Amino acid sequence: MSIAKFGHVSENQWREAWGDRITEVMALEDIPLPKRATAGSAGYDFIAPAETVVPAGGSALVPTGIRAEMAQGWVLMLFPRSSIGFRTGLRLSNTAGIIDSDYAFAKNEGHIMVKLRNPSDAPVVIGRGERFCQGVFLPYGTAEENDDFAERRGGFGSTGK
């Protein structure tokens, strides 16, 4: 069952996200769309478009250049790849990333950005092109409620009223 489609953000969004570091990152068109490693894999692997150092006890933001359009009633949840979590202890700053079905139409074009936290006492380096995070599509239900919804305006935390 196909419920989603990955794509790239615009070149403008890409340049805005990386700013002065744009010369260090892969060209947007060279970033592979997330894919599953095997037919039985649930997670779609995201790659790091540039070498990223997550300092000891600190965090780092990784703009992926990727957006996901999905059917309503589905969510894309992001997690660190198991091997990175076991090997380095890295985790997502918000524990699990939640990409809502309407996020693709936000002002930032639904640019998926992953903030990593390093709880260890040594820096962790994620290599350019390394698979570092995985996304899993899951269906979700809703509670009985009214239809007084906020309009999505932006990216992180933008659904608050």
Chimera marker file (.cmm) of the C-alpha trace (Angstrom):
<marker_set name="trace">
<marker id="1" x="0.000" y="0.000" z="0.000" r="1" g="1" b="0" radius="0.5"/>
<marker id="2" x="1.567" y="3.271" z="-1.121" r="1" g="1" b="0" radius="0.5"/>
<marker id="3" x="0.536" y="6.234" z="1.058" r="1" g="1" b="0" radius="0.5"/>
<marker id="4" x="3.394" y="8.691" z="0.615" r="1" g="1" b="0" radius="0.5"/>
<marker id="5" x="5.954" y="10.186" z="-1.721" r="1" g="1" b="0" radius="0.5"/>
<marker id="6" x="9.357" y="11.648" z="-0.899" r="1" g="1" b="0" radius="0.5"/>
<marker id="7" x="10.799" y="14.595" z="-2.790" r="1" g="1" b="0" radius="0.5"/>
<marker id="8" x="13.372" y="17.343" z="-2.439" r="1" g="1" b="0" radius="0.5"/>
<marker id="9" x="12.751" y="20.849" z="-1.160" r="1" g="1" b="0" radius="0.5"/>
<marker id="10" x="13.509" y="23.769" z="-3.484" r="1" g="1" b="0" radius="0.5"/>
<marker id="11" x="17.043" y="25.031" z="-4.024" r="1" g="1" b="0" radius="0.5"/>
<marker id="12" x="16.096" y="28.252" z="-2.181" r="1" g="1" b="0" radius="0.5"/>
<marker id="13" x="14.885" y="26.330" z="0.875" r="1" g="1" b="0" radius="0.5"/>
<marker id="14" x="18.035" y="24.189" z="0.747" r="1" g="1" b="0" radius="0.5"/>
<marker id="15" x="20.332" y="27.221" z="0.672" r="1" g="1" b="0" radius="0.5"/>
<marker id="16" x="18.389" y="28.966" z="3.431" r="1" g="1" b="0" radius="0.5"/>
<marker id="17" x="18.622" y="25.929" z="5.727" r="1" g="1" b="0" radius="0.5"/>
<marker id="18" x="22.394" y="25.548" z="5.356" r="1" g="1" b="0" radius="0.5"/>
<marker id="19" x="23.345" y="29.226" z="5.089" r="1" g="1" b="0" radius="0.5"/>
<marker id="20" x="27.117" y="29.781" z="5.092" r="1" g="1" b="0" radius="0.5"/>
<marker id="21" x="27.788" y="26.026" z="5.206" r="1" g="1" b="0" radius="0.5"/>
<marker id="22" x="26.157" y="25.443" z="1.778" r="1" g="1" b="0" radius="0.5"/>
<marker id="23" x="29.575" y="24.843" z="0.188" r="1" g="1" b="0" radius="0.5"/>
<marker id="24" x="30.153" y="21.883" z="2.545" r="1" g="1" b="0" radius="0.5"/>
<marker id="25" x="26.995" y="19.975" z="1.638" r="1" g="1" b="0" radius="0.5"/>
<marker id="26" x="25.973" y="17.685" z="-1.189" r="1" g="1" b="0" radius="0.5"/>
<marker id="27" x="24.182" y="19.258" z="-4.106" r="1" g="1" b="0" radius="0.5"/>
<marker id="28" x="20.455" y="18.960" z="-3.522" r="1" g="1" b="0" radius="0.5"/>
<marker id="29" x="19.943" y="16.850" z="-6.651" r="1" g="1" b="0" radius="0.5"/>
<marker id="30" x="22.609" y="14.386" z="-5.435" r="1" g="1" b="0" radius="0.5"/>
<marker id="31" x="20.805" y="13.590" z="-2.191" r="1" g="1" b="0" radius="0.5"/>
<marker id="32" x="19.111" y="10.214" z="-2.558" r="1" g="1" b="0" radius="0.5"/>
<marker id="33" x="15.479" y="10.036" z="-1.525" r="1" g="1" b="0" radius="0.5"/>
<marker id="34" x="14.963" y="7.936" z="1.615" r="1" g="1" b="0" radius="0.5"/>
<marker id="35" x="14.614" y="4.236" z="0.908" r="1" g="1" b="0" radius="0.5"/>
<marker id="36" x="14.239" y="0.960" z="2.727" r="1" g="1" b="0" radius="0.5"/>
<marker id="37" x="17.296" y="-1.313" z="2.799" r="1" g="1" b="0" radius="0.5"/>
<marker id="38" x="15.323" y="-4.566" z="2.368" r="1" g="1" b="0" radius="0.5"/>
<marker id="39" x="11.788" y="-5.624" z="1.475" r="1" g="1" b="0" radius="0.5"/>
<marker id="40" x="11.126" y="-6.319" z="5.166" r="1" g="1" b="0" radius="0.5"/>
<marker id="41" x="12.499" y="-2.993" z="6.453" r="1" g="1" b="0" radius="0.5"/>
<marker id="42" x="9.939" y="-0.661" z="8.017" r="1" g="1" b="0" radius="0.5"/>
<marker id="43" x="12.266" y="2.341" z="8.117" r="1" g="1" b="0" radius="0.5"/>
<marker id="44" x="13.276" y="4.621" z="5.255" r="1" g="1" b="0" radius="0.5"/>
<marker id="45" x="16.911" y="5.645" z="5.717" r="1" g="1" b="0" radius="0.5"/>
<marker id="46" x="17.873" y="9.327" z="5.567" r="1" g="1" b="0" radius="0.5"/>
<marker id="47" x="21.459" y="10.311" z="4.807" r="1" g="1" b="0" radius="0.5"/>
<marker id="48" x="23.533" y="13.185" z="6.175" r="1" g="1" b="0" radius="0.5"/>
<marker id="49" x="24.165" y="15.685" z="3.343" r="1" g="1" b="0" radius="0.5"/>
<marker id="50" x="27.315" y="16.987" z="5.073" r="1" g="1" b="0" radius="0.5"/>
<marker id="51" x="29.709" y="15.821" z="7.730" r="1" g="1" b="0" radius="0.5"/>
<marker id="52" x="28.080" y="16.708" z="11.021" r="1" g="1" b="0" radius="0.5"/>
<marker id="53" x="29.833" y="16.881" z="14.372" r="1" g="1" b="0" radius="0.5"/>
<marker id="54" x="27.540" y="16.480" z="17.364" r="1" g="1" b="0" radius="0.5"/>
<marker id="55" x="29.568" y="17.859" z="20.286" r="1" g="1" b="0" radius="0.5"/>
<marker id="56" x="29.860" y="16.049" z="23.604" r="1" g="1" b="0" radius="0.5"/>
<marker id="57" x="26.801" y="16.903" z="25.678" r="1" g="1" b="0" radius="0.5"/>
<marker id="58" x="25.483" y="19.044" z="22.815" r="1" g="1" b="0" radius="0.5"/>
<marker id="59" x="23.288" y="18.919" z="19.748" r="1" g="1" b="0" radius="0.5"/>
<marker id="60" x="23.382" y="19.520" z="16.008" r="1" g="1" b="0" radius="0.5"/>
<marker id="61" x="20.676" y="20.189" z="13.417" r="1" g="1" b="0" radius="0.5"/>
<marker id="62" x="20.773" y="18.268" z="10.129" r="1" g="1" b="0" radius="0.5"/>
<marker id="63" x="18.664" y="19.737" z="7.301" r="1" g="1" b="0" radius="0.5"/>
<marker id="64" x="17.986" y="16.698" z="5.065" r="1" g="1" b="0" radius="0.5"/>
<marker id="65" x="16.720" y="18.399" z="1.892" r="1" g="1" b="0" radius="0.5"/>
<marker id="66" x="13.796" y="15.956" z="1.957" r="1" g="1" b="0" radius="0.5"/>
<marker id="67" x="10.053" y="16.480" z="2.240" r="1" g="1" b="0" radius="0.5"/>
<marker id="68" x="7.272" y="13.872" z="2.420" r="1" g="1" b="0" radius="0.5"/>
<marker id="69" x="3.752" y="14.146" z="1.075" r="1" g="1" b="0" radius="0.5"/>
<marker id="70" x="1.450" y="11.555" z="2.627" r="1" g="1" b="0" radius="0.5"/>
<marker id="71" x="-2.194" y="10.680" z="2.820" r="1" g="1" b="0" radius="0.5"/>
<marker id="72" x="-4.232" y="12.125" z="5.663" r="1" g="1" b="0" radius="0.5"/>
<marker id="73" x="-4.456" y="9.700" z="8.580" r="1" g="1" b="0" radius="0.5"/>
<marker id="74" x="-0.741" y="8.887" z="8.361" r="1" g="1" b="0" radius="0.5"/>
<marker id="75" x="2.318" y="10.261" z="10.153" r="1" g="1" b="0" radius="0.5"/>
<marker id="76" x="6.020" y="9.878" z="9.444" r="1" g="1" b="0" radius="0.5"/>
<marker id="77" x="7.908" y="9.162" z="12.661" r="1" g="1" b="0" radius="0.5"/>
<marker id="78" x="11.672" y="9.686" z="12.754" r="1" g="1" b="0" radius="0.5"/>
<marker id="79" x="14.124" y="7.717" z="14.872" r="1" g="1" b="0" radius="0.5"/>
<marker id="80" x="17.900" y="7.380" z="14.953" r="1" g="1" b="0" radius="0.5"/>
<marker id="81" x="19.123" y="4.329" z="13.057" r="1" g="1" b="0" radius="0.5"/>
<marker id="82" x="19.648" y="1.468" z="15.500" r="1" g="1" b="0" radius="0.5"/>
<marker id="83" x="23.345" y="1.126" z="14.711" r="1" g="1" b="0" radius="0.5"/>
<marker id="84" x="24.028" y="4.796" z="15.498" r="1" g="1" b="0" radius="0.5"/>
<marker id="85" x="22.083" y="4.644" z="18.749" r="1" g="1" b="0" radius="0.5"/>
<marker id="86" x="23.902" y="1.511" z="19.908" r="1" g="1" b="0" radius="0.5"/>
<marker id="87" x="27.327" y="2.632" z="18.739" r="1" g="1" b="0" radius="0.5"/>
<marker id="88" x="27.289" y="6.285" z="19.821" r="1" g="1" b="0" radius="0.5"/>
<marker id="89" x="24.273" y="6.902" z="22.071" r="1" g="1" b="0" radius="0.5"/>
<marker id="90" x="22.960" y="9.623" z="19.723" r="1" g="1" b="0" radius="0.5"/>
<marker id="91" x="19.254" y="10.320" z="19.968" r="1" g="1" b="0" radius="0.5"/>
<marker id="92" x="16.782" y="12.745" z="18.495" r="1" g="1" b="0" radius="0.5"/>
<marker id="93" x="16.420" y="15.842" z="20.664" r="1" g="1" b="0" radius="0.5"/>
<marker id="94" x="12.642" y="15.425" z="20.732" r="1" g="1" b="0" radius="0.5"/>
<marker id="95" x="12.894" y="11.630" z="21.273" r="1" g="1" b="0" radius="0.5"/>
<marker id="96" x="10.853" y="10.821" z="18.132" r="1" g="1" b="0" radius="0.5"/>
<marker id="97" x="10.290" y="13.208" z="15.265" r="1" g="1" b="0" radius="0.5"/>
<marker id="98" x="6.676" y="13.645" z="14.156" r="1" g="1" b="0" radius="0.5"/>
<marker id="99" x="6.075" y="14.711" z="10.562" r="1" g="1" b="0" radius="0.5"/>
<marker id="100" x="2.369" y="15.486" z="10.125" r="1" g="1" b="0" radius="0.5"/>
<marker id="101" x="0.550" y="14.873" z="6.856" r="1" g="1" b="0" radius="0.5"/>
<marker id="102" x="0.089" y="18.623" z="6.258" r="1" g="1" b="0" radius="0.5"/>
<marker id="103" x="3.711" y="19.539" z="7.036" r="1" g="1" b="0" radius="0.5"/>
<marker id="104" x="4.676" y="19.204" z="3.345" r="1" g="1" b="0" radius="0.5"/>
<marker id="105" x="2.690" y="22.380" z="2.691" r="1" g="1" b="0" radius="0.5"/>
<marker id="106" x="4.286" y="24.544" z="5.403" r="1" g="1" b="0" radius="0.5"/>
<marker id="107" x="6.198" y="27.725" z="4.537" r="1" g="1" b="0" radius="0.5"/>
<marker id="108" x="9.465" y="25.760" z="4.712" r="1" g="1" b="0" radius="0.5"/>
<marker id="109" x="8.068" y="23.302" z="2.106" r="1" g="1" b="0" radius="0.5"/>
<marker id="110" x="7.965" y="20.544" z="4.722" r="1" g="1" b="0" radius="0.5"/>
<marker id="111" x="11.766" y="20.442" z="4.956" r="1" g="1" b="0" radius="0.5"/>
<marker id="112" x="12.563" y="17.555" z="7.285" r="1" g="1" b="0" radius="0.5"/>
<marker id="113" x="15.249" y="18.615" z="9.729" r="1" g="1" b="0" radius="0.5"/>
<marker id="114" x="16.648" y="16.279" z="12.338" r="1" g="1" b="0" radius="0.5"/>
<marker id="115" x="18.103" y="17.608" z="15.578" r="1" g="1" b="0" radius="0.5"/>
<marker id="116" x="20.461" y="15.151" z="17.222" r="1" g="1" b="0" radius="0.5"/>
<marker id="117" x="21.566" y="15.145" z="20.862" r="1" g="1" b="0" radius="0.5"/>
<marker id="118" x="24.779" y="13.576" z="22.099" r="1" g="1" b="0" radius="0.5"/>
<marker id="119" x="24.597" y="12.609" z="25.803" r="1" g="1" b="0" radius="0.5"/>
<marker id="120" x="28.136" y="11.204" z="25.819" r="1" g="1" b="0" radius="0.5"/>
<marker id="121" x="31.352" y="12.915" z="26.851" r="1" g="1" b="0" radius="0.5"/>
<marker id="122" x="32.928" y="12.558" z="23.387" r="1" g="1" b="0" radius="0.5"/>
<marker id="123" x="31.947" y="14.234" z="20.106" r="1" g="1" b="0" radius="0.5"/>
<marker id="124" x="30.261" y="12.062" z="17.483" r="1" g="1" b="0" radius="0.5"/>
<marker id="125" x="30.939" y="12.550" z="13.784" r="1" g="1" b="0" radius="0.5"/>
<marker id="126" x="28.341" y="11.573" z="11.201" r="1" g="1" b="0" radius="0.5"/>
<marker id="127" x="29.970" y="11.269" z="7.811" r="1" g="1" b="0" radius="0.5"/>
<marker id="128" x="28.696" y="12.945" z="4.657" r="1" g="1" b="0" radius="0.5"/>
<marker id="129" x="26.398" y="10.418" z="2.961" r="1" g="1" b="0" radius="0.5"/>
<marker id="130" x="26.049" y="8.268" z="6.107" r="1" g="1" b="0" radius="0.5"/>
<marker id="131" x="22.630" y="6.832" z="6.926" r="1" g="1" b="0" radius="0.5"/>
<marker id="132" x="21.866" y="8.362" z="10.323" r="1" g="1" b="0" radius="0.5"/>
<marker id="133" x="18.114" y="8.424" z="10.800" r="1" g="1" b="0" radius="0.5"/>
<marker id="134" x="15.090" y="6.419" z="9.697" r="1" g="1" b="0" radius="0.5"/>
<marker id="135" x="11.477" y="7.306" z="9.088" r="1" g="1" b="0" radius="0.5"/>
<marker id="136" x="8.532" y="4.963" z="9.572" r="1" g="1" b="0" radius="0.5"/>
<marker id="137" x="5.035" y="5.709" z="8.246" r="1" g="1" b="0" radius="0.5"/>
<marker id="138" x="2.273" y="4.850" z="10.712" r="1" g="1" b="0" radius="0.5"/>
<marker id="139" x="-1.495" y="5.272" z="10.610" r="1" g="1" b="0" radius="0.5"/>
<marker id="140" x="-3.100" y="7.218" z="13.429" r="1" g="1" b="0" radius="0.5"/>
<marker id="141" x="-6.613" y="7.583" z="14.799" r="1" g="1" b="0" radius="0.5"/>
<marker id="142" x="-8.389" y="10.655" z="16.106" r="1" g="1" b="0" radius="0.5"/>
<marker id="143" x="-10.608" y="11.319" z="19.096" r="1" g="1" b="0" radius="0.5"/>
<marker id="144" x="-14.149" y="12.604" z="18.781" r="1" g="1" b="0" radius="0.5"/>
<marker id="145" x="-13.634" y="16.337" z="18.507" r="1" g="1" b="0" radius="0.5"/>
<marker id="146" x="-14.846" y="19.424" z="16.706" r="1" g="1" b="0" radius="0.5"/>
<marker id="147" x="-13.329" y="20.758" z="13.506" r="1" g="1" b="0" radius="0.5"/>
<marker id="148" x="-11.800" y="23.915" z="15.014" r="1" g="1" b="0" radius="0.5"/>
<marker id="149" x="-8.276" y="23.309" z="13.693" r="1" g="1" b="0" radius="0.5"/>
<marker id="150" x="-5.386" y="25.732" z="13.503" r="1" g="1" b="0" radius="0.5"/>
<marker id="151" x="-3.929" y="26.451" z="10.099" r="1" g="1" b="0" radius="0.5"/>
<marker id="152" x="-0.351" y="25.301" z="9.625" r="1" g="1" b="0" radius="0.5"/>
<marker id="153" x="1.893" y="28.308" z="9.168" r="1" g="1" b="0" radius="0.5"/>
<marker id="154" x="5.444" y="27.110" z="9.519" r="1" g="1" b="0" radius="0.5"/>
<marker id="155" x="7.704" y="24.318" z="10.640" r="1" g="1" b="0" radius="0.5"/>
<marker id="156" x="8.586" y="23.180" z="14.152" r="1" g="1" b="0" radius="0.5"/>
<marker id="157" x="5.849" y="23.941" z="16.673" r="1" g="1" b="0" radius="0.5"/>
<marker id="158" x="3.750" y="25.807" z="14.146" r="1" g="1" b="0" radius="0.5"/>
<marker id="159" x="0.411" y="24.161" z="14.860" r="1" g="1" b="0" radius="0.5"/>
<marker id="160" x="-0.170" y="25.945" z="18.180" r="1" g="1" b="0" radius="0.5"/>
<marker id="161" x="-3.075" y="28.382" z="18.395" r="1" g="1" b="0" radius="0.5"/>
<link id1="1" id2="2" r="1" g="1" b="0" radius="0.2"/>
<link id1="2" id2="3" r="1" g="1" b="0" radius="0.2"/>
<link id1="3" id2="4" r="1" g="1" b="0" radius="0.2"/>
<link id1="4" id2="5" r="1" g="1" b="0" radius="0.2"/>
<link id1="5" id2="6" r="1" g="1" b="0" radius="0.2"/>
<link id1="6" id2="7" r="1" g="1" b="0" radius="0.2"/>
<link id1="7" id2="8" r="1" g="1" b="0" radius="0.2"/>
<link id1="8" id2="9" r="1" g="1" b="0" radius="0.2"/>
<link id1="9" id2="10" r="1" g="1" b="0" radius="0.2"/>
<link id1="10" id2="11" r="1" g="1" b="0" radius="0.2"/>
<link id1="11" id2="12" r="1" g="1" b="0" radius="0.2"/>
<link id1="12" id2="13" r="1" g="1" b="0" radius="0.2"/>
<link id1="13" id2="14" r="1" g="1" b="0" radius="0.2"/>
<link id1="14" id2="15" r="1" g="1" b="0" radius="0.2"/>
<link id1="15" id2="16" r="1" g="1" b="0" radius="0.2"/>
<link id1="16" id2="17" r="1" g="1" b="0" radius="0.2"/>
<link id1="17" id2="18" r="1" g="1" b="0" radius="0.2"/>
<link id1="18" id2="19" r="1" g="1" b="0" radius="0.2"/>
<link id1="19" id2="20" r="1" g="1" b="0" radius="0.2"/>
<link id1="20" id2="21" r="1" g="1" b="0" radius="0.2"/>
<link id1="21" id2="22" r="1" g="1" b="0" radius="0.2"/>
<link id1="22" id2="23" r="1" g="1" b="0" radius="0.2"/>
<link id1="23" id2="24" r="1" g="1" b="0" radius="0.2"/>
<link id1="24" id2="25" r="1" g="1" b="0" radius="0.2"/>
<link id1="25" id2="26" r="1" g="1" b="0" radius="0.2"/>
<link id1="26" id2="27" r="1" g="1" b="0" radius="0.2"/>
<link id1="27" id2="28" r="1" g="1" b="0" radius="0.2"/>
<link id1="28" id2="29" r="1" g="1" b="0" radius="0.2"/>
<link id1="29" id2="30" r="1" g="1" b="0" radius="0.2"/>
<link id1="30" id2="31" r="1" g="1" b="0" radius="0.2"/>
<link id1="31" id2="32" r="1" g="1" b="0" radius="0.2"/>
<link id1="32" id2="33" r="1" g="1" b="0" radius="0.2"/>
<link id1="33" id2="34" r="1" g="1" b="0" radius="0.2"/>
<link id1="34" id2="35" r="1" g="1" b="0" radius="0.2"/>
<link id1="35" id2="36" r="1" g="1" b="0" radius="0.2"/>
<link id1="36" id2="37" r="1" g="1" b="0" radius="0.2"/>
<link id1="37" id2="38" r="1" g="1" b="0" radius="0.2"/>
<link id1="38" id2="39" r="1" g="1" b="0" radius="0.2"/>
<link id1="39" id2="40" r="1" g="1" b="0" radius="0.2"/>
<link id1="40" id2="41" r="1" g="1" b="0" radius="0.2"/>
<link id1="41" id2="42" r="1" g="1" b="0" radius="0.2"/>
<link id1="42" id2="43" r="1" g="1" b="0" radius="0.2"/>
<link id1="43" id2="44" r="1" g="1" b="0" radius="0.2"/>
<link id1="44" id2="45" r="1" g="1" b="0" radius="0.2"/>
<link id1="45" id2="46" r="1" g="1" b="0" radius="0.2"/>
<link id1="46" id2="47" r="1" g="1" b="0" radius="0.2"/>
<link id1="47" id2="48" r="1" g="1" b="0" radius="0.2"/>
<link id1="48" id2="49" r="1" g="1" b="0" radius="0.2"/>
<link id1="49" id2="50" r="1" g="1" b="0" radius="0.2"/>
<link id1="50" id2="51" r="1" g="1" b="0" radius="0.2"/>
<link id1="51" id2="52" r="1" g="1" b="0" radius="0.2"/>
<link id1="52" id2="53" r="1" g="1" b="0" radius="0.2"/>
<link id1="53" id2="54" r="1" g="1" b="0" radius="0.2"/>
<link id1="54" id2="55" r="1" g="1" b="0" radius="0.2"/>
<link id1="55" id2="56" r="1" g="1" b="0" radius="0.2"/>
<link id1="56" id2="57" r="1" g="1" b="0" radius="0.2"/>
<link id1="57" id2="58" r="1" g="1" b="0" radius="0.2"/>
<link id1="58" id2="59" r="1" g="1" b="0" radius="0.2"/>
<link id1="59" id2="60" r="1" g="1" b="0" radius="0.2"/>
<link id1="60" id2="61" r="1" g="1" b="0" radius="0.2"/>
<link id1="61" id2="62" r="1" g="1" b="0" radius="0.2"/>
<link id1="62" id2="63" r="1" g="1" b="0" radius="0.2"/>
<link id1="63" id2="64" r="1" g="1" b="0" radius="0.2"/>
<link id1="64" id2="65" r="1" g="1" b="0" radius="0.2"/>
<link id1="65" id2="66" r="1" g="1" b="0" radius="0.2"/>
<link id1="66" id2="67" r="1" g="1" b="0" radius="0.2"/>
<link id1="67" id2="68" r="1" g="1" b="0" radius="0.2"/>
<link id1="68" id2="69" r="1" g="1" b="0" radius="0.2"/>
<link id1="69" id2="70" r="1" g="1" b="0" radius="0.2"/>
<link id1="70" id2="71" r="1" g="1" b="0" radius="0.2"/>
<link id1="71" id2="72" r="1" g="1" b="0" radius="0.2"/>
<link id1="72" id2="73" r="1" g="1" b="0" radius="0.2"/>
<link id1="73" id2="74" r="1" g="1" b="0" radius="0.2"/>
<link id1="74" id2="75" r="1" g="1" b="0" radius="0.2"/>
<link id1="75" id2="76" r="1" g="1" b="0" radius="0.2"/>
<link id1="76" id2="77" r="1" g="1" b="0" radius="0.2"/>
<link id1="77" id2="78" r="1" g="1" b="0" radius="0.2"/>
<link id1="78" id2="79" r="1" g="1" b="0" radius="0.2"/>
<link id1="79" id2="80" r="1" g="1" b="0" radius="0.2"/>
<link id1="80" id2="81" r="1" g="1" b="0" radius="0.2"/>
<link id1="81" id2="82" r="1" g="1" b="0" radius="0.2"/>
<link id1="82" id2="83" r="1" g="1" b="0" radius="0.2"/>
<link id1="83" id2="84" r="1" g="1" b="0" radius="0.2"/>
<link id1="84" id2="85" r="1" g="1" b="0" radius="0.2"/>
<link id1="85" id2="86" r="1" g="1" b="0" radius="0.2"/>
<link id1="86" id2="87" r="1" g="1" b="0" radius="0.2"/>
<link id1="87" id2="88" r="1" g="1" b="0" radius="0.2"/>
<link id1="88" id2="89" r="1" g="1" b="0" radius="0.2"/>
<link id1="89" id2="90" r="1" g="1" b="0" radius="0.2"/>
<link id1="90" id2="91" r="1" g="1" b="0" radius="0.2"/>
<link id1="91" id2="92" r="1" g="1" b="0" radius="0.2"/>
<link id1="92" id2="93" r="1" g="1" b="0" radius="0.2"/>
<link id1="93" id2="94" r="1" g="1" b="0" radius="0.2"/>
<link id1="94" id2="95" r="1" g="1" b="0" radius="0.2"/>
<link id1="95" id2="96" r="1" g="1" b="0" radius="0.2"/>
<link id1="96" id2="97" r="1" g="1" b="0" radius="0.2"/>
<link id1="97" id2="98" r="1" g="1" b="0" radius="0.2"/>
<link id1="98" id2="99" r="1" g="1" b="0" radius="0.2"/>
<link id1="99" id2="100" r="1" g="1" b="0" radius="0.2"/>
<link id1="100" id2="101" r="1" g="1" b="0" radius="0.2"/>
<link id1="101" id2="102" r="1" g="1" b="0" radius="0.2"/>
<link id1="102" id2="103" r="1" g="1" b="0" radius="0.2"/>
<link id1="103" id2="104" r="1" g="1" b="0" radius="0.2"/>
<link id1="104" id2="105" r="1" g="1" b="0" radius="0.2"/>
<link id1="105" id2="106" r="1" g="1" b="0" radius="0.2"/>
<link id1="106" id2="107" r="1" g="1" b="0" radius="0.2"/>
<link id1="107" id2="108" r="1" g="1" b="0" radius="0.2"/>
<link id1="108" id2="109" r="1" g="1" b="0" radius="0.2"/>
<link id1="109" id2="110" r="1" g="1" b="0" radius="0.2"/>
<link id1="110" id2="111" r="1" g="1" b="0" radius="0.2"/>
<link id1="111" id2="112" r="1" g="1" b="0" radius="0.2"/>
<link id1="112" id2="113" r="1" g="1" b="0" radius="0.2"/>
<link id1="113" id2="114" r="1" g="1" b="0" radius="0.2"/>
<link id1="114" id2="115" r="1" g="1" b="0" radius="0.2"/>
<link id1="115" id2="116" r="1" g="1" b="0" radius="0.2"/>
<link id1="116" id2="117" r="1" g="1" b="0" radius="0.2"/>
<link id1="117" id2="118" r="1" g="1" b="0" radius="0.2"/>
<link id1="118" id2="119" r="1" g="1" b="0" radius="0.2"/>
<link id1="119" id2="120" r="1" g="1" b="0" radius="0.2"/>
<link id1="120" id2="121" r="1" g="1" b="0" radius="0.2"/>
<link id1="121" id2="122" r="1" g="1" b="0" radius="0.2"/>
<link id1="122" id2="123" r="1" g="1" b="0" radius="0.2"/>
<link id1="123" id2="124" r="1" g="1" b="0" radius="0.2"/>
<link id1="124" id2="125" r="1" g="1" b="0" radius="0.2"/>
<link id1="125" id2="126" r="1" g="1" b="0" radius="0.2"/>
<link id1="126" id2="127" r="1" g="1" b="0" radius="0.2"/>
<link id1="127" id2="128" r="1" g="1" b="0" radius="0.2"/>
<link id1="128" id2="129" r="1" g="1" b="0" radius="0.2"/>
<link id1="129" id2="130" r="1" g="1" b="0" radius="0.2"/>
<link id1="130" id2="131" r="1" g="1" b="0" radius="0.2"/>
<link id1="131" id2="132" r="1" g="1" b="0" radius="0.2"/>
<link id1="132" id2="133" r="1" g="1" b="0" radius="0.2"/>
<link id1="133" id2="134" r="1" g="1" b="0" radius="0.2"/>
<link id1="134" id2="135" r="1" g="1" b="0" radius="0.2"/>
<link id1="135" id2="136" r="1" g="1" b="0" radius="0.2"/>
<link id1="136" id2="137" r="1" g="1" b="0" radius="0.2"/>
<link id1="137" id2="138" r="1" g="1" b="0" radius="0.2"/>
<link id1="138" id2="139" r="1" g="1" b="0" radius="0.2"/>
<link id1="139" id2="140" r="1" g="1" b="0" radius="0.2"/>
<link id1="140" id2="141" r="1" g="1" b="0" radius="0.2"/>
<link id1="141" id2="142" r="1" g="1" b="0" radius="0.2"/>
<link id1="142" id2="143" r="1" g="1" b="0" radius="0.2"/>
<link id1="143" id2="144" r="1" g="1" b="0" radius="0.2"/>
<link id1="144" id2="145" r="1" g="1" b="0" radius="0.2"/>
<link id1="145" id2="146" r="1" g="1" b="0" radius="0.2"/>
<link id1="146" id2="147" r="1" g="1" b="0" radius="0.2"/>
<link id1="147" id2="148" r="1" g="1" b="0" radius="0.2"/>
<link id1="148" id2="149" r="1" g="1" b="0" radius="0.2"/>
<link id1="149" id2="150" r="1" g="1" b="0" radius="0.2"/>
<link id1="150" id2="151" r="1" g="1" b="0" radius="0.2"/>
<link id1="151" id2="152" r="1" g="1" b="0" radius="0.2"/>
<link id1="152" id2="153" r="1" g="1" b="0" radius="0.2"/>
<link id1="153" id2="154" r="1" g="1" b="0" radius="0.2"/>
<link id1="154" id2="155" r="1" g="1" b="0" radius="0.2"/>
<link id1="155" id2="156" r="1" g="1" b="0" radius="0.2"/>
<link id1="156" id2="157" r="1" g="1" b="0" radius="0.2"/>
<link id1="157" id2="158" r="1" g="1" b="0" radius="0.2"/>
<link id1="158" id2="159" r="1" g="1" b="0" radius="0.2"/>
<link id1="159" id2="160" r="1" g="1" b="0" radius="0.2"/>
<link id1="160" id2="161" r="1" g="1" b="0" radius="0.2"/>
</marker_set>
